[in-house]
């Protein structure tokens, strides 16, 4: 009676079969899983309870061999609501006098888990596509300052390929004074969280100087603590050059005006 109570209380579907895979016992979870009473399953082969596309895999669970090992497959069957559900089915041979006399097994409904995993993978693929196709150079590095990923725009701007920088320290290609500026900003960002914006000069590999406007945001982990920083930047060299030219022209005009007044 105690064993029966235990079998009724577990969330997994538990069953026992003979050596051919014919069910001799199944717990009350079968009613919740299929909408049919356990008595309907007794005397049937497990492979006959699943959908036709799963029968061959389930039948293979009961192939007689010399290996007393756990076996596992995924199979589908129609749930109590009429919808197809996917189960992770496992069986273990029961031996007596050196021969397999039956199997003890369990089945776990993994439909919702797999749907969640598929949704998560779709979201990750969408995010990766957004990063990769973004026209702004974007990079991600961990809390120790090592590159985790960069996008195509970053490669095009820096002139370096991602396989040569992933795992390397961020900013290793920059002059020391520029690298120290970014590392200080990263430390401050990791301490307070959120995001920040600032401008910085960048020395390209060809020796050219660029004015950059950087945006950095903390990447939170499952526990809410930072696991990295994502950085995007925009080359504003033309804007700053135009501003400098405007200031120089204004200063020249003001100088000429003062000289004329003094004259």
Buried (B, 14 or more C-beta within 10 A) or exposed (E): EEEEEEBEEEEBBBBBBBBEBBBEBBBBBBBEBBEEEBEEBBEBBBBBBBBEEBBEBBBEBBEEEEEEEEBEBBBBBBBEEEEEBBBBBBBBBBEEEEEBEBBBBBBEBBBEEEEEEEEEEEEEEEEEEEBEEBEBBBBBBBBEBBBBBBBBBBBEBBEBEBEEBBEBBBBEBBEEEBBEBBBEBBEEBBEEEEEBEEEBBBBEEEEEEBBBBBBBBBBEEEEEEBBBBBBBBBBBBEEBEEEEEEEEEEEEEEEEEEEEEEE
